[in-house]
Amino acid sequence: MRKIFFDHISTTPTDPRVVEEMLPYFTSQFGNPSSLFYEHGQQAAKALEEARAKVAGLIGAEAQNIIFTSGATEANNMAIKGIAWANEDKGRHIILSDIEHFSVLFAAQALSRWGFEITRVPVDSYGIIDLGALKASIRADTILISIMHANNEIGTIEPIVEIANIAREKGILFHADAVGTVGIIPVNVGELGVDALTLAGHSFYGPFIARGLSGGRLSVWDRESPWGRWLGCCCPDSKRRDAQPYRTSPDIKRFTLERLKPADTGHPFYWPSHPAPTRSCELLGRECGRGVPAPPFGL
């Protein structure tokens, strides 16, 4: 019996042309793009920057503002937590919609444990955000609005331009999760007016390892923040300007997992099938010697 996959909003098969383009980098051109002292590394670095430029061209962004991550969940966490920690001196209030992806909702939930206040704005029966409620939710200490471009369950496209105008009038940074739209409908960060946008290549026939974050008029992290450049890394070395998220996150994740304690059903991130990190953040903060606990890590 032939099986047909209908859930292309969750992921798509990789296009054969994409596979063909990628194959050399699994075999002959396998260099480390950070190793620039010999040809293999230089070739890999050149390919990486070419890919960055292509992604930027797809969404009308500057190549230097494209950040590759391990996944859309990491990209959303980077945007939400990065903007929050970098602007905490201006305020600690964040606005989301009721129908955001779990990676956005859980990132905000994590921040709420660190003193940030989260307001969730309702949507109508079609999934459209209530702009009146959004305006009413804005406070003097609001630093971020994060609304998805299109909902991954019902396909509703939100009025991103209107929301961006509201945010800009109030001097609030605006992030849009566009995983469900980039590569499907035209998306241009300049026309939308967003400050940061998340996309995922696997949503439009790319590999399941290509996701990213575009930062428009802001930096999604603060180099001088005690939380370091990677959102979740509290190591002093992460403050180096040349530090990149993909260089540190596997080590930090492994470090965290090695220190997980038995499941604590009272933990806000406890799921029955996953152990809860009850002391990992505390241990990370102490291990790094910074005297501050690290923000909670993702699920």
C-alpha angles and dihedrals in degrees: 000000000000115000122212122201111218101170098089091144088071095047142325134223113264111258112246089234090057091049090051091050092050100044098084090059090060093052125014101011099046099134126140109252089215092059100081099162095086139035100262092057093043091053091050092047091050091050091048093053091046089053090048090053092049092051090048091051091051093060101026095251134134113264092229089062095057114102120189115214137178092257148342089265090059091045092052091047090049092052098043099040095035095054091043097052094040091054103034090115088064096046147310104232122113129183124209135163123251092247103052121136115272091249089063096040093048093046088054091045089054091052091051088065087059097054102276119132119223126203118193114204118212126238130215127249090281093051095254114144117246103245091193091056089046092055091046091052094058115107135181089260097048108127104168142030117191119186126162118241094224128004115249094216106044103014097236112162111219124221093256096165092054091047091048090053091051091049094047093050089056096041092245124145115241128209125187126196100218099171089120096050113034108099091013102066129009111284123183118173092207094052092044092049095222124153095209132013133188123213137171126209094207089066091069107037097288126124121286089244100061116091132133153174127233117206112197115177098359147051111245091214137036115233090207094049115114086233093067129220099301110064102241098024113105096175114128090228090063089072091072109115092231093053113120128199095235091056096057109027098077092052093046092046091050090047090053096047091052089060101045115134126212116291116288109200090199093063112108091229097047116132117179091239096047131063113237120236098233098166106011095101092049091049092048092053092048094044092054090051094226095123092232130096118244121244114263115277125234125271 
